[in-house]
Amino acid sequence: MDKPMMVEPRAVGADTVALLSYLPVPPSSLLPVNAYLIRAAQPVLVDTGMAAVRDDFLRYLSEVIPIADLQWLWLTHTDPDHVGSYREVVDQAPNLRVVTTFVGMGKLGLLGLPVERTYLLNPGQSLYAGDRELRCVKPPTFDAPETTAIVDAKTGAFFSADTFGALIPEPFQDATQIEPAVLRDGLVTWTTVDSPWLHMVDRRAFTQSLGAVHALDPSIILSSHLPPAAGMTDTLLEYLNAVPAAQPFEGPDQVAFERMLAGVPSV
């Protein structure tokens, strides 16, 4: 795969549809980039994918729900791979409110979103989407201060934002299909990139934050950057707990990057 691509949406548990795409990461990995539709009485879209696949994203989204019917857009955070189609969705859904934090509202204001279209929600609070409570929680890892995750109290699904993301060698339908060592290495590598501050935190405090996720007892983990993962909470938490002791990420410089692109081994 030499450019970002999107695959057909699919159901991932009760009342939830995954909108799945992949971003090539040189030299030979892929990063899943996922958005989700929660089929609540007041439908909720979680993130809007990459701008690079915007046309496919809007087409696939409109196949699973009329965009005008969306009531909520929950942006886990405002990084480009999460807001790629947000403007089009907001424009096509006149009754939609964008769920974010005060910091997120400030960032979205820089992108032109009127404050009256936002709905501010902090960790520990809930959004009621007609037939269910969506609990706002702070995930244990993140790369933007406004990041929030979601627990669907009706289905038990945990939308974990960037947490549990992993670099993978090829597309997979489900995280259980990934060989354990490959998944562990991919998760640790991704997290050292996405949350480099983990190498500076108190290990006991970080372990406690992982315990809070374990206590949620999610029915399925729906990360922005991992194939859907049901029945894998303990495994993923074990892998994540290894990150603070892992080698910190240091990206290639220009010379090394050009060698990577040319397929020349590093020296």
URDA-V631016 format. One record per backbone hydrogen bond with DSSP energy under -0.5 kcal/mol. CO is the residue of the C=O (numbers start at 1). NH is the residue of the N-H. If there is no record, write none. Layout:
CO | NH
CO | NH
This chain:
5 | 22
10 | 18
13 | 16
15 | 39
16 | 12
17 | 37
18 | 10
18 | 20
19 | 35
20 | 7
21 | 33
22 | 5
23 | 31
25 | 29
29 | 25
30 | 32
30 | 168
31 | 23
33 | 21
35 | 19
36 | 38
36 | 46
37 | 17
37 | 39
38 | 40
38 | 44
41 | 43
43 | 71
43 | 72
44 | 38
44 | 46
45 | 47
45 | 74
46 | 36
49 | 84
50 | 53
51 | 54
53 | 57
54 | 58
55 | 59
56 | 60
57 | 61
58 | 62
59 | 63
60 | 64
61 | 64
61 | 65
66 | 69
67 | 70
71 | 97
72 | 45
73 | 75
73 | 99
74 | 47
74 | 76
76 | 148
79 | 82
79 | 83
82 | 48
83 | 86
85 | 89
86 | 90
87 | 91
88 | 92
89 | 93
92 | 94
93 | 96
97 | 73
97 | 99
98 | 100
98 | 119
99 | 75
100 | 121
101 | 105
102 | 106
103 | 107
104 | 108
105 | 109
106 | 110
107 | 111
108 | 111
108 | 113
109 | 112
114 | 117
115 | 118
117 | 98
119 | 100
122 | 125
125 | 136
127 | 129
127 | 134
129 | 42
129 | 131
132 | 129
133 | 135
133 | 153
134 | 127
135 | 137
135 | 151
136 | 124
137 | 139
137 | 149
144 | 147
149 | 137
150 | 152
150 | 159
151 | 135
151 | 153
152 | 156
156 | 219
156 | 220
157 | 152
157 | 159
158 | 160
158 | 222
159 | 150
160 | 163
161 | 224
161 | 225
162 | 165
166 | 32
168 | 30
174 | 177
175 | 178
179 | 182
179 | 183
180 | 184
181 | 185
182 | 186
183 | 187
184 | 188
185 | 189
186 | 167
186 | 190
187 | 191
188 | 192
189 | 193
190 | 194
191 | 195
193 | 196
195 | 198
196 | 199
197 | 200
198 | 201
202 | 206
203 | 207
204 | 208
205 | 209
206 | 210
207 | 211
208 | 212
209 | 213
210 | 214
211 | 215
212 | 216
213 | 216
213 | 217
214 | 217
219 | 231
220 | 158
220 | 222
221 | 223
221 | 229
222 | 160
223 | 226
224 | 34
225 | 166
228 | 175
229 | 221
232 | 236
233 | 237
234 | 238
235 | 239
236 | 240
237 | 241
238 | 242
239 | 242
240 | 243
242 | 245
243 | 246
253 | 257
254 | 258
255 | 259
256 | 260
257 | 261
258 | 262
259 | 264
260 | 263
